[in-house]
């Protein structure tokens, strides 16, 4: 257990700054762990979602974050229009698309 709790030993005058170095090393290790476990995967998912939204085209079948399944009929810079039923067109924001479904998904339902 000595690696978790250091023993209380008298220190010589020259070793007074070693606690600061250990603290800095622990902070660096903590931020490295945070980067690899939280920040990096989140930015990777955001990049993949942006690529998916940019690759949308007419006729793609998509699912929105709200759960709507529809076929893309019109594309704009910020909005897309999807047809959720025959004659029913809904306008949504591009970033609200959760996934692109395989062709023929709407026919199967």
C-alpha positions as a printed Julia matrix, in Angstrom:
109×3 Matrix{Float64}:
   0.0    0.0     0.0
   3.03   2.32   -0.02
   2.35   3.31   -3.62
  -1.02   4.88   -2.67
  -0.13   6.49    0.66
   3.37   7.74    1.18
   5.02   7.25    4.52
   5.75  10.31    6.65
   9.53  10.54    6.59
  11.63  13.52    7.4
  12.95  15.06    4.2
  16.26  16.66    3.55
  16.32  20.29    2.41
  16.89  19.45   -1.26
  13.81  17.23   -1.63
  11.16  19.8    -0.74
   9.97  20.27   -4.37
   9.36  16.6    -5.17
   5.71  16.83   -4.12
   5.08  19.49   -6.75
   6.55  17.33   -9.49
   4.4   14.36   -8.45
   1.31  16.58   -8.46
   2.04  17.87  -11.97
   2.64  14.33  -13.24
  -0.68  13.17  -11.75
  -2.54  16.12  -13.36
  -1.0   15.29  -16.76
  -1.96  11.62  -16.4
  -5.5   12.6   -15.39
  -5.95  14.83  -18.46
  -4.5   12.13  -20.72
  -7.04   9.63  -19.39
  -9.87  12.14  -19.83
  -8.75  12.8   -23.41
  -8.62   9.15  -24.45
 -11.81   8.09  -22.63
 -14.12  11.09  -23.19
 -12.95  13.81  -25.56
 -11.48  11.72  -28.4
 -14.43   9.29  -28.82
 -16.93  12.15  -28.66
 -15.15  14.15  -31.36
 -14.87  11.01  -33.51
 -18.65  10.44  -33.27
 -19.31  14.09  -34.11
 -17.06  13.87  -37.17
 -18.81  10.69  -38.36
 -22.26  12.3   -37.88
 -21.19  15.41  -39.83
 -19.93  13.23  -42.69
 -23.23  11.28  -42.71
 -25.3   14.48  -42.8
 -23.13  15.99  -45.54
 -23.53  12.83  -47.65
 -27.35  12.91  -47.58
 -29.04  12.86  -50.97
 -32.51  12.75  -52.48
 -34.18   9.4   -52.01
 -32.24   8.42  -48.88
 -34.36   6.93  -46.11
 -33.51   8.48  -42.74
 -34.54   8.3   -39.11
 -34.64  11.54  -37.12
 -33.71  12.02  -33.47
 -37.45  12.16  -32.73
 -38.0    8.75  -34.32
 -39.57   9.79  -37.64
 -38.79   7.51  -40.58
 -38.97   9.16  -43.96
 -37.53   9.6   -47.42
 -35.54  12.74  -48.27
 -37.31  14.8   -50.94
 -35.5   18.18  -50.79
 -32.14  19.33  -49.46
 -31.16  22.79  -48.27
 -28.12  24.14  -46.43
 -29.71  23.95  -42.98
 -32.97  22.02  -43.53
 -34.18  18.94  -45.35
 -37.68  17.85  -46.24
 -38.66  14.25  -45.68
 -41.79  12.47  -46.76
 -43.08  10.42  -43.83
 -46.26   9.22  -45.57
 -47.77   9.65  -48.99
 -48.4   13.38  -49.38
 -47.03  14.27  -45.92
 -43.79  16.23  -46.06
 -42.0   17.39  -42.92
 -39.18  19.94  -42.79
 -36.41  19.2   -40.25
 -32.94  20.5   -39.48
 -30.09  18.58  -41.07
 -28.39  17.79  -37.77
 -31.62  16.17  -36.49
 -30.97  13.12  -38.7
 -29.93  10.24  -36.48
 -29.24   7.52  -39.06
 -29.5    6.65  -42.72
 -31.51   3.47  -43.19
 -31.02   0.87  -45.95
 -33.1    1.34  -49.11
 -36.52  -0.29  -48.89
 -36.95   0.13  -45.13
 -40.14   2.16  -45.57
 -41.68  -0.45  -47.87
 -41.09  -3.19  -45.32
 -43.22  -1.32  -42.78
